Amino acid sequence: MTEQNGKRTREIKLVPLAFITTESQLKIREIRNEDNVRKWMFMDHIIKLNEHLGWINKIKTDKSQIVFVIMNEDQCPLGVANVSAIDTINKKADWAYYLTQNARGGLGSVIEYSFINFIFASLGLQKLNCEVIEGNKAVVKLHKKFLFQDEGFRKSNILKEGKYVGVHLLGLTKKDWDNGKDQIFEKYNKLFNKFSITIEWNKDNPDKKKHPLDEIEAARARNNLNWMNILRLVLELSPEHGKALVTDIRNIDKEISALTDKLISL
Ligand SMILES: CC(C)(COP(=O)(O)OP(=O)(O)OC[C@H]1O[C@@H](n2cnc3c(N)ncnc32)[C@H](O)[C@@H]1OP(=O)(O)O)[C@@H](O)C(=O)NCCC(=O)NCCS
């Protein structure tokens, strides 16, 4: 928190998920699993640790989405804001965000304004879409305050707690944003002054701060594909040799499994 002209400003940072500590990455799972977040997400089951780690790994290599963690002054995660389905040909993307319950109350609006601004100014997109689950009236209203327009309602589109519910489709063009953003800024000036939002993003090299471990992981994933392709070729061109190799692999896997049991029982 900083003090300007006697007024306190909350310093909020949006940091790419890959750049925060593992501890903070794990904290995000707790937020994802909060009732008031899950309720409005497309996938609303309790997320287990392995699933959460798989999600993080996918994000690190997936160029079609960027996930930012919303951090407070103490480097504690408050929520997530993400751009997904980034389509560089049609210059469009989807976005969504959520905050832990006790961080709500004004911050959402400030993040929404800053994030839309960032997306249009820094990612070269012309159209931003979002989907809001039927019943989440407050968020439909919230998006409309930031110039999103109704683009339809897909009824009975997803299954939630055994019931089919619809999805509101909302969209915003860069042109409409550029025309209206100053007026919005004026309107919410008082609220915006309470927060200072920084979005950490290196347009020319988004991977700059990647940890070597992440790079090894990504390279291994690519090589795994090569190994599978070799196996595919061998099984196709010389099935007999291929099967012998796969049998050997299975036997060694069994050995590893027995050794793992030993390790666990230590
Ligand atoms: C969406 C979200 C990030 C907004 O954060 P926030 O800090 O609550 O936002 P604000 O306080 O700036 O609220 C903006 C407006 O929405 C209203 N609002 C937001 N969430 C609300 C809720 N659950 N119930 C009632 N009103 C709500 C606020 O009262 C405010 O209305 P006003 O401007 O008329 O006073 C937060 O509510 C959230 O995480 N929701 C769950 C996840 C979700 O629905 N995400 C959207 C998917 S795109």
The ligand as an ORCA input file, in Angstrom:
! r2SCAN-3c Opt
* xyz 0 1
  C     -16.350    -11.090    -11.221
  C     -15.557    -10.638    -10.012
  C     -14.075    -10.825    -10.289
  C     -15.865     -9.162     -9.763
  O     -15.105     -8.726     -8.667
  P     -15.688     -7.679     -7.608
  O     -14.554     -7.139     -6.840
  O     -16.805     -8.340     -6.904
  O     -16.243     -6.547     -8.568
  P     -16.807     -5.156     -8.123
  O     -16.880     -5.027     -6.644
  O     -16.069     -4.127     -8.854
  O     -18.283     -5.328     -8.578
  C     -18.797     -4.805     -9.718
  C     -20.305     -4.851     -9.654
  O     -20.809     -6.178     -9.653
  C     -21.543     -6.432     -8.457
  N     -21.229     -7.782     -8.070
  C     -20.109     -8.475     -8.384
  N     -20.216     -9.749     -7.928
  C     -21.417     -9.840     -7.321
  C     -22.127    -10.878     -6.679
  N     -21.625    -12.102     -6.573
  N     -23.372    -10.620     -6.206
  C     -23.912     -9.393     -6.322
  N     -23.284     -8.366     -6.918
  C     -22.052     -8.583     -7.413
  C     -21.075     -5.387     -7.482
  O     -22.022     -5.100     -6.508
  C     -20.839     -4.206     -8.402
  O     -22.051     -3.616     -8.777
  P     -22.202     -2.008     -8.779
  O     -21.107     -1.487     -9.650
  O     -23.549     -1.825     -9.322
  O     -22.013     -1.638     -7.348
  C     -15.947    -11.447     -8.740
  O     -17.278    -11.201     -8.420
  C     -15.780    -12.950     -8.937
  O     -14.683    -13.480     -8.794
  N     -16.872    -13.658     -9.246
  C     -16.845    -15.116     -9.405
  C     -16.244    -15.550    -10.709
  C     -16.955    -14.963    -11.908
  O     -18.163    -14.941    -11.967
  N     -16.162    -14.506    -12.885
  C     -16.665    -13.948    -14.087
  C     -16.532    -14.906    -15.200
  S     -16.173    -13.995    -16.659
*
